[in-house]
Amino acid sequence: MTRIDIPQVRKVVTAIPGPRSQEVLKRRADAVSAGLGLSFPIVVERAGGGIIVDIDGNSIIDMGAGIAVVNVGNSAERVVNAVQEQVEAFTHTCFTVAPYLSYIEVCEALNRITPGRHKKKSMLANSGAEALENAIKIARHYTGRQAVVVFEHSFHGRTNLTMGMTAKNMPYKEGFGPFAPEIYRMPMAYPLRWPGGPKVCEEEALEYVLHKIEKEIDLKNLAAIVIEPIQGEGGFIVPPKGFLPGLSAFAAKHGIVFIADEVQTGFARTGHMFACEEENVIPDIITTAKGIGGGLPISGITGRAEIMDSSHGSGLGGTFGGNPLACVAALATIATIEEDHLIERANTLGKVISNSLYAMKEKYPIIAEVRGRGAMQALEFVIPGGNEPHPTALSTIVKFCQDNGVLILSAGTYNNVIRLLPPLVISEDLLRDALDILDKAIASV
């Protein structure tokens, strides 16, 4: 439920960006580092449900949810109430100095809702990148090994270690090296772009990857295999059935820590609480962020108790990890997902999205593939008649949607994917309106 009263309708009253936004964006250019990108040129005044209102009075349909952060919607009532109550009590003590109940309760909740009924323990940090950093630290300490396997098209963060784990050079890595060593990148099971096509990918990708791991790294050196169950920034790449379970079984057989990066896929986004549940994969460690906090910065590292307890005392921690405001927001977010049945809601929205996207694919030959699950779906654009990426089409489509009051996000190694990540509380009417604008945008190309 959205706390503030924002009409859930699209309304464009000025050009986008409007005059007031343009003035503030000039101040942004003058004051803020040019290294920060800008996807949608507006200045936000307020937001709620599936709508963002800018300072010019435009009501924009939010199909990005802050990059899968506000799954429960902006200004979700339980989140707002919890944070207001907590900020009046205290804002910070540092959990490793003077602990507080809400941190423990978030860890208990993560231990309960993540896959597997084994004994689990958790720790909290501030961001997805921090979660991955800590997961690698823990896996290396537990195994006594150093090597880490990641995959093509992956994105794991912008710190030095996670940039090294991330695949795409521009804009994430260019000029920022050297990066942390002992990171080994394997081919991703990307059905559309696997040599020989999707059927060959399903038949050979797992065996091919496992062979490369054994021959190029040596299993006695390998601490962890890290993978996004559905790749986010890479373009919502969904590996074929059996790939994730095969990796997990291989890791278990050889004492390797299997880490599922669910930073973008978690918290009901894909029609499960976590995407790896689709194939009953139980990770040794699961990393979470984005959707856990309802808009406040918090992340989690949850794993088998014996792994999470393997580090020495004070080897883990951080000043702000599990800040009390973020902790109560996380508890309120989890309550909202469970009590308002947002997992089921994601599946309902997913049917609306997929029906619309597949109808577009039938009409427009520039669409090579519709993929994703639940309220996490994407279109990949190619030059008709082949498989060559079509980034020009993407930029035109994004601009058309922007001009008509729909915020959509791009993705993909080749800058040719549109990804849809609406808040799970968006109304079906609003969602259909956004999809209609997207349809018209593609038709304009």
C-alpha positions as a Markdown table, in Angstrom:
| # | Residue | x | y | z |
|---|---|---|---|---|
| 1 | Met | 0.0 | 0.0 | 0.0 |
| 2 | Thr | 1.3 | 3.4 | -0.9 |
| 3 | Arg | 1.3 | 5.9 | 1.9 |
| 4 | Ile | 1.2 | 9.2 | 0.0 |
| 5 | Asp | -1.7 | 10.0 | -2.3 |
| 6 | Ile | -0.4 | 10.1 | -5.8 |
| 7 | Pro | -2.9 | 9.5 | -8.6 |
| 8 | Gln | -1.8 | 6.3 | -10.5 |
| 9 | Val | -2.1 | 7.7 | -14.0 |
| 10 | Arg | 0.4 | 8.8 | -16.6 |
| 11 | Lys | 0.3 | 12.6 | -17.2 |
| 12 | Val | 2.7 | 14.5 | -19.4 |
| 13 | Val | 2.2 | 18.3 | -19.0 |
| 14 | Thr | 5.6 | 19.6 | -20.3 |
| 15 | Ala | 8.3 | 18.4 | -22.6 |
| 16 | Ile | 10.6 | 16.0 | -20.8 |
| 17 | Pro | 12.7 | 17.3 | -19.3 |
| 18 | Gly | 10.5 | 20.3 | -18.3 |
| 19 | Pro | 11.8 | 23.8 | -17.7 |
| 20 | Arg | 12.2 | 23.4 | -13.9 |
| 21 | Ser | 14.0 | 20.1 | -14.4 |
| 22 | Gln | 16.3 | 21.6 | -17.0 |
| 23 | Glu | 17.3 | 24.3 | -14.5 |
| 24 | Val | 18.1 | 21.9 | -11.8 |
| 25 | Leu | 20.0 | 19.6 | -14.2 |
| 26 | Lys | 22.2 | 22.5 | -15.0 |
| 27 | Arg | 23.0 | 22.8 | -11.3 |
| 28 | Arg | 23.7 | 19.0 | -11.3 |
| 29 | Ala | 26.1 | 19.4 | -14.2 |
| 30 | Asp | 27.9 | 22.2 | -12.3 |
| 31 | Ala | 28.1 | 20.5 | -8.9 |
| 32 | Val | 28.1 | 16.7 | -9.4 |
| 33 | Ser | 30.9 | 14.6 | -10.8 |
| 34 | Ala | 30.6 | 14.1 | -14.6 |
| 35 | Gly | 31.4 | 10.4 | -13.9 |
| 36 | Leu | 27.8 | 9.8 | -12.8 |
| 37 | Gly | 25.5 | 8.8 | -15.6 |
| 38 | Leu | 21.9 | 10.0 | -16.2 |
| 39 | Ser | 19.3 | 7.7 | -17.6 |
| 40 | Phe | 16.1 | 9.8 | -17.3 |
| 41 | Pro | 16.5 | 13.6 | -17.4 |
| 42 | Ile | 14.0 | 14.7 | -14.8 |
| 43 | Val | 14.2 | 15.8 | -11.2 |
| 44 | Val | 11.9 | 13.8 | -8.9 |
| 45 | Glu | 9.6 | 15.5 | -6.5 |
| 46 | Arg | 7.8 | 12.5 | -5.1 |
| 47 | Ala | 6.9 | 8.9 | -6.0 |
| 48 | Gly | 4.6 | 6.2 | -5.0 |
| 49 | Gly | 3.1 | 3.0 | -6.3 |
| 50 | Gly | 4.0 | 2.9 | -10.0 |
| 51 | Ile | 4.3 | 6.7 | -10.5 |
| 52 | Ile | 7.1 | 9.2 | -10.3 |
| 53 | Val | 6.1 | 12.8 | -10.2 |
| 54 | Asp | 8.8 | 15.4 | -11.3 |
| 55 | Ile | 9.1 | 19.0 | -10.3 |
| 56 | Asp | 7.4 | 20.1 | -13.5 |
| 57 | Gly | 4.2 | 18.1 | -12.6 |
| 58 | Asn | 4.7 | 15.2 | -15.0 |
| 59 | Ser | 3.5 | 11.8 | -13.8 |
| 60 | Ile | 5.8 | 9.2 | -15.2 |
| 61 | Ile | 5.2 | 5.4 | -15.2 |
| 62 | Asp | 8.0 | 3.7 | -13.3 |
| 63 | Met | 9.1 | 0.6 | -15.2 |
| 64 | Gly | 12.5 | 0.5 | -13.5 |
| 65 | Ala | 11.7 | 0.5 | -9.7 |
| 66 | Gly | 15.1 | 2.2 | -9.0 |
| 67 | Ile | 16.8 | -0.8 | -10.7 |
| 68 | Ala | 14.7 | -3.4 | -8.9 |
| 69 | Val | 14.9 | -1.6 | -5.5 |
| 70 | Val | 11.4 | -0.5 | -4.7 |
| 71 | Asn | 9.7 | -3.8 | -5.4 |
| 72 | Val | 7.1 | -2.8 | -2.8 |
| 73 | Gly | 6.7 | 0.6 | -4.4 |
| 74 | Asn | 8.1 | 4.0 | -3.3 |
| 75 | Ser | 6.7 | 5.2 | 0.0 |
| 76 | Ala | 5.3 | 1.8 | 1.0 |
| 77 | Glu | 3.2 | 2.4 | 4.1 |
| 78 | Arg | 4.9 | -0.2 | 6.4 |
| 79 | Val | 8.3 | 1.0 | 5.3 |
| 80 | Val | 7.5 | 4.7 | 5.9 |
| 81 | Asn | 6.0 | 4.0 | 9.3 |
| 82 | Ala | 8.8 | 1.8 | 10.5 |
| 83 | Val | 11.5 | 4.3 | 9.4 |
| 84 | Gln | 9.7 | 7.3 | 11.0 |
| 85 | Glu | 9.4 | 5.4 | 14.3 |
| 86 | Gln | 13.0 | 4.3 | 14.2 |
| 87 | Val | 14.5 | 7.7 | 13.4 |
| 88 | Glu | 12.9 | 9.1 | 16.5 |
| 89 | Ala | 14.4 | 6.3 | 18.6 |
| 90 | Phe | 18.0 | 6.3 | 17.3 |
| 91 | Thr | 19.8 | 6.5 | 13.9 |
| 92 | His | 23.1 | 4.7 | 14.6 |
| 93 | Thr | 25.3 | 3.0 | 17.1 |
| 94 | Cys | 27.2 | 0.5 | 14.9 |
| 95 | Phe | 26.1 | -3.0 | 15.4 |
| 96 | Thr | 29.5 | -4.3 | 16.2 |
| 97 | Val | 29.8 | -1.7 | 19.0 |
| 98 | Ala | 26.4 | -1.6 | 20.6 |
| 99 | Pro | 24.0 | -4.1 | 18.9 |
| 100 | Tyr | 20.3 | -3.6 | 18.4 |
| 101 | Leu | 17.4 | -6.0 | 17.8 |
| 102 | Ser | 16.4 | -5.1 | 14.3 |
| 103 | Tyr | 19.7 | -6.2 | 12.8 |
| 104 | Ile | 19.3 | -9.6 | 14.5 |
| 105 | Glu | 15.7 | -9.8 | 13.2 |
| 106 | Val | 16.7 | -9.1 | 9.6 |
| 107 | Cys | 19.3 | -11.9 | 9.8 |
| 108 | Glu | 16.6 | -14.2 | 11.3 |
| 109 | Ala | 14.3 | -13.3 | 8.4 |
| 110 | Leu | 16.9 | -13.9 | 5.8 |
| 111 | Asn | 17.8 | -17.2 | 7.3 |
| 112 | Arg | 14.1 | -18.2 | 7.2 |
| 113 | Ile | 13.2 | -17.0 | 3.7 |
| 114 | Thr | 16.3 | -18.0 | 1.7 |
| 115 | Pro | 16.4 | -21.4 | 0.0 |
| 116 | Gly | 17.2 | -24.5 | 2.1 |
| 117 | Arg | 16.2 | -25.7 | 5.5 |
| 118 | His | 19.8 | -26.2 | 6.8 |
| 119 | Lys | 21.2 | -24.1 | 9.6 |
| 120 | Lys | 22.0 | -20.6 | 8.2 |
| 121 | Lys | 23.6 | -17.4 | 9.5 |
| 122 | Ser | 23.7 | -13.9 | 8.0 |
| 123 | Met | 25.5 | -10.6 | 8.1 |
| 124 | Leu | 24.5 | -7.2 | 6.8 |
| 125 | Ala | 26.2 | -4.6 | 4.7 |
| 126 | Asn | 25.3 | -1.5 | 2.7 |
| 127 | Ser | 25.2 | -2.5 | -1.0 |
| 128 | Gly | 25.3 | -5.3 | -3.5 |
| 129 | Ala | 28.9 | -4.8 | -4.2 |
| 130 | Glu | 29.7 | -5.0 | -0.4 |
| 131 | Ala | 27.7 | -8.2 | -0.2 |
| 132 | Leu | 29.7 | -9.8 | -3.0 |
| 133 | Glu | 33.0 | -8.6 | -1.5 |
| 134 | Asn | 32.1 | -10.2 | 1.8 |
| 135 | Ala | 30.8 | -13.4 | 0.2 |
| 136 | Ile | 34.2 | -13.8 | -1.5 |
| 137 | Lys | 36.1 | -13.1 | 1.7 |
| 138 | Ile | 34.1 | -15.7 | 3.5 |
| 139 | Ala | 34.4 | -18.3 | 0.8 |
| 140 | Arg | 38.2 | -17.8 | 0.6 |
| 141 | His | 38.6 | -18.0 | 4.3 |
| 142 | Tyr | 36.4 | -21.1 | 4.6 |
| 143 | Thr | 38.1 | -23.1 | 1.8 |
| 144 | Gly | 41.6 | -21.8 | 2.1 |
| 145 | Arg | 41.6 | -21.3 | -1.6 |
| 146 | Gln | 41.8 | -18.1 | -3.7 |
| 147 | Ala | 40.4 | -18.6 | -7.2 |
| 148 | Val | 36.9 | -17.4 | -8.0 |
| 149 | Val | 34.8 | -18.3 | -11.1 |
| 150 | Val | 32.4 | -15.7 | -12.7 |
| 151 | Phe | 30.7 | -15.6 | -16.0 |
| 152 | Glu | 30.6 | -13.6 | -19.2 |
| 153 | His | 28.0 | -10.8 | -19.3 |
| 154 | Ser | 27.9 | -10.6 | -15.4 |
| 155 | Phe | 27.6 | -7.6 | -13.3 |
| 156 | His | 28.6 | -7.8 | -9.6 |
| 157 | Gly | 29.5 | -4.2 | -8.6 |
| 158 | Arg | 31.8 | -1.2 | -8.9 |
| 159 | Thr | 34.4 | -1.8 | -6.2 |
| 160 | Asn | 37.8 | -3.0 | -7.2 |
| 161 | Leu | 37.1 | -6.7 | -6.6 |
| 162 | Thr | 33.6 | -6.6 | -8.0 |
| 163 | Met | 34.7 | -4.6 | -11.1 |
| 164 | Gly | 37.1 | -7.5 | -11.7 |
| 165 | Met | 34.2 | -9.9 | -11.4 |
| 166 | Thr | 32.1 | -7.8 | -13.7 |
| 167 | Ala | 32.3 | -8.6 | -17.4 |
| 168 | Lys | 31.6 | -5.4 | -19.4 |
| 169 | Asn | 34.4 | -3.0 | -19.8 |
| 170 | Met | 32.6 | 0.2 | -20.8 |
| 171 | Pro | 31.4 | 2.0 | -18.7 |
| 172 | Tyr | 32.2 | -0.1 | -15.6 |
| 173 | Lys | 35.9 | -0.9 | -15.9 |
| 174 | Glu | 37.5 | 1.4 | -18.5 |
| 175 | Gly | 40.5 | 3.1 | -17.0 |
| 176 | Phe | 40.0 | 1.9 | -13.4 |
| 177 | Gly | 42.4 | -1.1 | -13.3 |
| 178 | Pro | 44.4 | -3.0 | -12.3 |
| 179 | Phe | 41.8 | -5.3 | -10.7 |
| 180 | Ala | 42.0 | -7.9 | -8.0 |
| 181 | Pro | 43.7 | -11.2 | -9.2 |
| 182 | Glu | 42.4 | -14.8 | -9.2 |
| 183 | Ile | 39.2 | -14.0 | -11.0 |
| 184 | Tyr | 38.4 | -16.4 | -13.9 |
| 185 | Arg | 35.6 | -15.8 | -16.4 |
| 186 | Met | 33.7 | -18.6 | -17.9 |
| 187 | Pro | 31.3 | -18.6 | -20.9 |
| 188 | Met | 27.7 | -17.9 | -20.0 |
| 189 | Ala | 25.0 | -20.2 | -21.2 |
| 190 | Tyr | 23.4 | -17.4 | -23.3 |
| 191 | Pro | 21.0 | -19.4 | -25.6 |
| 192 | Leu | 20.4 | -16.6 | -28.2 |
| 193 | Arg | 24.1 | -16.1 | -28.8 |
| 194 | Trp | 25.6 | -19.5 | -28.1 |
| 195 | Pro | 27.3 | -20.9 | -31.2 |
| 196 | Gly | 24.8 | -23.2 | -32.8 |
| 197 | Gly | 21.8 | -21.7 | -31.0 |
| 198 | Pro | 19.6 | -22.4 | -28.0 |
| 199 | Lys | 19.3 | -26.2 | -28.4 |
| 200 | Val | 23.1 | -26.6 | -28.7 |
| 201 | Cys | 23.5 | -24.3 | -25.6 |
| 202 | Glu | 21.2 | -26.5 | -23.6 |
| 203 | Glu | 23.0 | -29.6 | -24.6 |
| 204 | Glu | 26.6 | -28.5 | -24.2 |
| 205 | Ala | 27.0 | -25.4 | -22.2 |
| 206 | Leu | 27.3 | -27.0 | -18.7 |
| 207 | Glu | 29.8 | -29.7 | -19.8 |
| 208 | Tyr | 31.9 | -27.1 | -21.7 |
| 209 | Val | 32.1 | -24.8 | -18.7 |
| 210 | Leu | 32.9 | -27.5 | -16.2 |
| 211 | His | 35.6 | -28.8 | -18.5 |
| 212 | Lys | 37.2 | -25.3 | -18.7 |
| 213 | Ile | 37.0 | -24.9 | -14.9 |
| 214 | Glu | 38.8 | -28.2 | -14.3 |
| 215 | Lys | 41.5 | -27.7 | -16.9 |
| 216 | Glu | 42.2 | -24.0 | -16.6 |
| 217 | Ile | 42.0 | -23.4 | -12.8 |
| 218 | Asp | 42.4 | -26.8 | -11.1 |
| 219 | Leu | 39.8 | -27.6 | -8.5 |
| 220 | Lys | 42.2 | -27.5 | -5.5 |
| 221 | Asn | 42.5 | -23.8 | -6.1 |
| 222 | Leu | 38.9 | -22.9 | -6.6 |
| 223 | Ala | 37.1 | -21.2 | -3.6 |
| 224 | Ala | 33.8 | -20.1 | -5.2 |
| 225 | Ile | 31.6 | -20.1 | -8.3 |
| 226 | Val | 29.5 | -16.9 | -8.4 |
| 227 | Ile | 26.5 | -16.5 | -10.8 |
| 228 | Glu | 23.4 | -14.4 | -11.1 |
| 229 | Pro | 20.5 | -16.9 | -11.6 |
| 230 | Ile | 19.2 | -14.4 | -14.2 |
| 231 | Gln | 21.9 | -11.9 | -15.3 |
| 232 | Gly | 20.8 | -8.3 | -14.7 |
| 233 | Glu | 23.0 | -5.7 | -16.4 |
| 234 | Gly | 24.0 | -8.4 | -18.9 |
| 235 | Gly | 20.5 | -8.2 | -20.4 |
| 236 | Phe | 18.3 | -10.6 | -18.3 |
| 237 | Ile | 20.0 | -13.6 | -19.7 |
| 238 | Val | 18.3 | -16.8 | -18.5 |
| 239 | Pro | 20.5 | -19.9 | -18.7 |
| 240 | Pro | 18.8 | -23.1 | -20.0 |
| 241 | Lys | 17.2 | -25.5 | -17.6 |
| 242 | Gly | 19.8 | -27.6 | -15.8 |
| 243 | Phe | 22.7 | -25.2 | -16.0 |
| 244 | Leu | 22.4 | -23.7 | -12.5 |
| 245 | Pro | 21.6 | -27.1 | -10.8 |
| 246 | Gly | 24.6 | -28.6 | -12.6 |
| 247 | Leu | 27.0 | -25.9 | -11.4 |
| 248 | Ser | 25.7 | -26.2 | -7.9 |
| 249 | Ala | 26.1 | -30.0 | -7.9 |
| 250 | Phe | 29.6 | -29.7 | -9.3 |
| 251 | Ala | 30.5 | -27.2 | -6.6 |
| 252 | Ala | 29.1 | -29.4 | -3.8 |
| 253 | Lys | 31.1 | -32.4 | -5.1 |
| 254 | His | 34.4 | -30.6 | -5.1 |
| 255 | Gly | 34.1 | -28.5 | -1.9 |
| 256 | Ile | 33.6 | -25.2 | -3.8 |
| 257 | Val | 31.3 | -22.5 | -2.3 |
| 258 | Phe | 28.4 | -21.9 | -4.7 |
| 259 | Ile | 27.3 | -18.2 | -4.5 |
| 260 | Ala | 24.0 | -17.0 | -6.0 |
| 261 | Asp | 24.1 | -13.3 | -6.6 |
| 262 | Glu | 20.4 | -12.4 | -6.1 |
| 263 | Val | 21.0 | -8.7 | -5.8 |
| 264 | Gln | 18.7 | -7.9 | -8.7 |
| 265 | Thr | 16.6 | -11.1 | -8.9 |
| 266 | Gly | 15.6 | -11.3 | -5.2 |
| 267 | Phe | 12.6 | -10.4 | -3.1 |
| 268 | Ala | 9.7 | -11.7 | -5.3 |
| 269 | Arg | 11.0 | -10.0 | -8.5 |
| 270 | Thr | 10.9 | -13.2 | -10.6 |
| 271 | Gly | 7.7 | -14.8 | -9.2 |
| 272 | His | 9.7 | -16.6 | -6.5 |
| 273 | Met | 11.2 | -15.0 | -3.4 |
| 274 | Phe | 14.5 | -15.8 | -5.0 |
| 275 | Ala | 15.2 | -16.7 | -8.6 |
| 276 | Cys | 17.2 | -19.9 | -7.9 |
| 277 | Glu | 14.1 | -21.4 | -6.4 |
| 278 | Glu | 12.8 | -21.9 | -10.0 |
| 279 | Glu | 15.0 | -25.0 | -10.2 |
| 280 | Asn | 15.3 | -25.8 | -6.5 |
| 281 | Val | 18.9 | -24.7 | -6.3 |
| 282 | Ile | 20.1 | -24.2 | -2.8 |
| 283 | Pro | 23.2 | -21.9 | -2.7 |
| 284 | Asp | 25.9 | -22.2 | -0.1 |
| 285 | Ile | 25.8 | -18.4 | 0.1 |
| 286 | Ile | 23.2 | -16.0 | -1.3 |
| 287 | Thr | 23.8 | -12.3 | -1.6 |
| 288 | Thr | 20.9 | -9.8 | -1.5 |
| 289 | Ala | 20.5 | -6.1 | -1.7 |
| 290 | Lys | 18.3 | -3.7 | -3.8 |
| 291 | Gly | 14.8 | -5.0 | -3.1 |
| 292 | Ile | 15.4 | -5.9 | 0.5 |
| 293 | Gly | 15.3 | -2.3 | 1.9 |
| 294 | Gly | 12.3 | -0.7 | 0.2 |
| 295 | Gly | 14.6 | 2.1 | -0.9 |
| 296 | Leu | 17.0 | 2.3 | 2.0 |
| 297 | Pro | 20.6 | 1.0 | 1.5 |
| 298 | Ile | 21.1 | -2.5 | 2.9 |
| 299 | Ser | 22.4 | -5.8 | 1.7 |
| 300 | Gly | 22.7 | -9.3 | 3.1 |
| 301 | Ile | 25.1 | -12.2 | 3.0 |
| 302 | Thr | 23.3 | -15.4 | 4.0 |
| 303 | Gly | 24.9 | -18.9 | 4.0 |
| 304 | Arg | 25.5 | -22.2 | 5.6 |
| 305 | Ala | 26.3 | -21.6 | 9.3 |
| 306 | Glu | 29.6 | -23.5 | 9.1 |
| 307 | Ile | 30.7 | -21.3 | 6.2 |
| 308 | Met | 29.5 | -18.0 | 7.8 |
| 309 | Asp | 31.2 | -18.9 | 11.1 |
| 310 | Ser | 34.5 | -19.7 | 9.6 |
| 311 | Ser | 36.0 | -16.2 | 9.7 |
| 312 | His | 37.9 | -15.1 | 12.8 |
| 313 | Gly | 36.2 | -12.6 | 15.3 |
| 314 | Ser | 36.1 | -9.0 | 13.9 |
| 315 | Gly | 37.2 | -10.3 | 10.5 |
| 316 | Leu | 33.8 | -9.1 | 9.1 |
| 317 | Gly | 31.9 | -5.9 | 9.7 |
| 318 | Gly | 31.6 | -2.2 | 8.8 |
| 319 | Thr | 30.5 | 1.0 | 10.4 |
| 320 | Phe | 27.2 | 1.3 | 8.7 |
| 321 | Gly | 26.4 | -2.3 | 7.7 |
| 322 | Gly | 22.8 | -3.0 | 8.9 |
| 323 | Asn | 22.1 | 0.6 | 9.9 |
| 324 | Pro | 19.0 | 0.6 | 12.2 |
| 325 | Leu | 16.9 | 2.7 | 9.7 |
| 326 | Ala | 17.6 | 0.3 | 6.9 |
| 327 | Cys | 17.0 | -2.8 | 9.1 |
| 328 | Val | 13.5 | -1.7 | 10.1 |
| 329 | Ala | 12.8 | -0.8 | 6.4 |
| 330 | Ala | 14.0 | -4.3 | 5.4 |
| 331 | Leu | 11.7 | -6.0 | 8.0 |
| 332 | Ala | 8.8 | -3.9 | 6.8 |
| 333 | Thr | 9.6 | -4.7 | 3.2 |
| 334 | Ile | 9.7 | -8.5 | 3.9 |
| 335 | Ala | 6.3 | -8.1 | 5.7 |
| 336 | Thr | 4.8 | -6.3 | 2.8 |
| 337 | Ile | 6.0 | -8.9 | 0.3 |
| 338 | Glu | 4.6 | -11.8 | 2.4 |
| 339 | Glu | 1.4 | -10.2 | 3.8 |
| 340 | Asp | 0.4 | -8.5 | 0.5 |
| 341 | His | 1.2 | -11.7 | -1.6 |
| 342 | Leu | 3.7 | -9.9 | -3.9 |
| 343 | Ile | 5.2 | -13.2 | -5.1 |
| 344 | Glu | 1.8 | -14.1 | -6.6 |
| 345 | Arg | 1.5 | -10.5 | -7.8 |
| 346 | Ala | 4.8 | -10.8 | -9.7 |
| 347 | Asn | 3.5 | -13.8 | -11.5 |
| 348 | Thr | 0.3 | -12.0 | -12.4 |
| 349 | Leu | 2.2 | -9.0 | -13.7 |
| 350 | Gly | 4.6 | -11.3 | -15.5 |
| 351 | Lys | 1.7 | -12.8 | -17.6 |
| 352 | Val | 0.6 | -9.3 | -18.6 |
| 353 | Ile | 4.1 | -8.4 | -19.6 |
| 354 | Ser | 5.0 | -11.6 | -21.4 |
| 355 | Asn | 1.7 | -11.6 | -23.4 |
| 356 | Ser | 2.4 | -8.1 | -24.5 |
| 357 | Leu | 6.0 | -8.6 | -25.3 |
| 358 | Tyr | 5.4 | -11.8 | -27.3 |
| 359 | Ala | 2.7 | -10.0 | -29.3 |
| 360 | Met | 5.3 | -7.3 | -30.1 |
| 361 | Lys | 7.8 | -10.0 | -31.2 |
| 362 | Glu | 5.3 | -11.3 | -33.7 |
| 363 | Lys | 4.9 | -7.8 | -35.2 |
| 364 | Tyr | 8.4 | -6.5 | -35.2 |
| 365 | Pro | 11.4 | -8.3 | -36.7 |
| 366 | Ile | 13.9 | -6.2 | -34.7 |
| 367 | Ile | 12.9 | -8.2 | -31.6 |
| 368 | Ala | 15.2 | -11.3 | -31.4 |
| 369 | Glu | 14.0 | -12.6 | -28.1 |
| 370 | Val | 11.7 | -12.1 | -25.2 |
| 371 | Arg | 13.1 | -13.5 | -21.9 |
| 372 | Gly | 12.9 | -13.3 | -18.2 |
| 373 | Arg | 10.5 | -14.3 | -15.5 |
| 374 | Gly | 7.8 | -12.7 | -13.5 |
| 375 | Ala | 8.2 | -8.9 | -13.3 |
| 376 | Met | 11.7 | -9.1 | -14.7 |
| 377 | Gln | 11.5 | -9.4 | -18.4 |
| 378 | Ala | 13.4 | -8.0 | -21.4 |
| 379 | Leu | 13.5 | -7.6 | -25.2 |
| 380 | Glu | 16.7 | -8.0 | -27.2 |
| 381 | Phe | 16.9 | -6.0 | -30.4 |
| 382 | Val | 18.8 | -7.0 | -33.6 |
| 383 | Ile | 19.1 | -5.8 | -37.1 |
| 384 | Pro | 16.3 | -7.7 | -39.0 |
| 385 | Gly | 17.5 | -10.7 | -40.9 |
| 386 | Gly | 20.3 | -11.7 | -38.6 |
| 387 | Asn | 21.6 | -11.6 | -35.0 |
| 388 | Glu | 23.6 | -8.4 | -35.1 |
| 389 | Pro | 22.8 | -6.2 | -32.1 |
| 390 | His | 20.8 | -3.1 | -32.8 |
| 391 | Pro | 21.8 | -0.4 | -30.2 |
| 392 | Thr | 20.5 | 2.4 | -32.4 |
| 393 | Ala | 16.9 | 1.0 | -32.2 |
| 394 | Leu | 17.3 | 0.8 | -28.4 |
| 395 | Ser | 18.2 | 4.5 | -28.0 |
| 396 | Thr | 15.3 | 5.6 | -30.2 |
| 397 | Ile | 12.8 | 3.4 | -28.3 |
| 398 | Val | 14.0 | 4.7 | -24.9 |
| 399 | Lys | 13.7 | 8.3 | -26.1 |
| 400 | Phe | 10.2 | 7.7 | -27.4 |
| 401 | Cys | 9.1 | 6.2 | -24.1 |
| 402 | Gln | 10.8 | 9.1 | -22.2 |
| 403 | Asp | 9.0 | 11.7 | -24.2 |
| 404 | Asn | 5.7 | 10.0 | -23.5 |
| 405 | Gly | 6.1 | 9.6 | -19.7 |
| 406 | Val | 7.4 | 6.1 | -19.4 |
| 407 | Leu | 10.7 | 5.3 | -17.6 |
| 408 | Ile | 12.4 | 2.2 | -19.0 |
| 409 | Leu | 15.9 | 0.9 | -18.5 |
| 410 | Ser | 18.4 | -0.4 | -21.0 |
| 411 | Ala | 20.8 | -3.2 | -20.5 |
| 412 | Gly | 23.0 | -5.8 | -22.3 |
| 413 | Thr | 26.6 | -6.2 | -23.2 |
| 414 | Tyr | 25.8 | -4.9 | -26.7 |
| 415 | Asn | 23.5 | -2.1 | -25.5 |
| 416 | Asn | 20.6 | -3.6 | -27.3 |
| 417 | Val | 18.2 | -4.8 | -24.5 |
| 418 | Ile | 15.3 | -3.1 | -22.8 |
| 419 | Arg | 14.6 | -4.5 | -19.3 |
| 420 | Leu | 11.3 | -4.1 | -17.5 |
| 421 | Leu | 11.3 | -4.0 | -13.7 |
| 422 | Pro | 8.0 | -2.4 | -12.6 |
| 423 | Pro | 7.2 | -2.1 | -8.9 |
| 424 | Leu | 5.3 | -5.2 | -7.9 |
| 425 | Val | 2.5 | -2.9 | -6.6 |
| 426 | Ile | 1.9 | -1.2 | -10.0 |
| 427 | Ser | -1.7 | -1.4 | -11.2 |
| 428 | Glu | -2.5 | -3.6 | -14.3 |
| 429 | Asp | -4.0 | -0.5 | -16.0 |
| 430 | Leu | -0.8 | 1.5 | -15.5 |
| 431 | Leu | 1.3 | -1.5 | -16.6 |
| 432 | Arg | -0.8 | -1.9 | -19.8 |
| 433 | Asp | -0.5 | 1.8 | -20.5 |
| 434 | Ala | 3.3 | 1.6 | -20.3 |
| 435 | Leu | 3.4 | -1.5 | -22.5 |
| 436 | Asp | 1.3 | 0.3 | -25.1 |
| 437 | Ile | 3.7 | 3.2 | -25.2 |
| 438 | Leu | 6.6 | 0.7 | -25.6 |
| 439 | Asp | 4.7 | -1.0 | -28.5 |
| 440 | Lys | 4.3 | 2.4 | -30.2 |
| 441 | Ala | 8.0 | 3.2 | -29.6 |
| 442 | Ile | 9.1 | 0.0 | -31.3 |
| 443 | Ala | 6.6 | 0.7 | -34.2 |
| 444 | Ser | 8.2 | 4.1 | -34.6 |
| 445 | Val | 11.5 | 2.4 | -35.3 |
